[in-house]
Amino acid sequence: MNMQVVRWFLDLGMGILFLFSFITGIFKFTLIMRTFGLVDLVLPLALMSTIHDWSGLVLGFFVAAHLFINRGWIRTMTRRILAGEISS
């Protein structure tokens, strides 16, 4: 399989999982809900907590796969930066 396609699907999956985790995290964070006046909003918090936990866990695996697939680029860039070839 084409590695560009694998990277694209992996990045798309990470983006979707991040959104699930971020949105459910906002709804679980009661201070934010009170700040925006959403105290009377009835939400299935047990389901949201489950979605939040699982999306975070799967996101962690996707990030690990992303780092593994891009390890060559990470290694090369680290060497170049530490050697002073690239400066900010």
N, C-alpha and C positions, 0 to 999 in steps of 0.2 A: 504494500500500500504506500502511496505517496506520503512522505513525511510532512509536507506542507498541509495536506488535508488532515492528517492526525493532529498537528499543532493547532489548526483552525478549530477542529471539533473540541479539543482539549480547552482552548481559550474560551470558546463559546460556552462550554459546560461550566468553566470557572466563573464566568460572568453571570450566568443564570443562577448558579448556586450562591454566589455572593449576594445577588439581589434577594433571594429567598431568606438567607441568613440575616441580611441587613434589615429588611422590612419586618420580619417577625421579631427581630431584636428591638426595633423601635416600639412595636406594639407591646412587647413584654416590659419595656422600661417605663414604669408608671409615672415618673417625674415628667417625661416628655408628654405623655398622654394628658396629665393634669395641666401642663403648660399650654397646650393647644385646646383645652376645654373639652376633651373627649372622655370625661369621667363617666358619662351615662352610656357610653358605647359598650354594648354587650358583645364580647368576643369569646370564641372557643379557645381559651388560654391553654388548656391541656393539649389540644391539637396543634396550636401554634408553637408550643414549647417542643413538641415532638418534631415538627417540621424544622424548627430552628436547630435543634440538636443534630438531627440527621444531615441536614444540609451543611452544617459546619463540619461534621465528620467527613462527609464525602468530599467537601471542598479541600480539606486537608490532604486527602489522598490525591486529588487532582493536582494540587500544588506540588506535591512530592513527585508525581509523574512529570509535570511540567519542568521541574528542576532537573530531573534525571534526563529527560530528552534534550534539554538545552545545556547539559553539563559541559560540553566541549566549548561552547561560546562563553560560558561563565568562567571556565578555566583560562581561556585565552585572554579575555578582558581583564581578569584579575592579574595575570602575569604582566600584561601591558601597563596597567595602572601602577603596579608595584615597581616596575622597571622605569617608570617615569616617562614612558612613551606618550601617554595621554595625560594632559593636565586640565584642570577645570578653568 
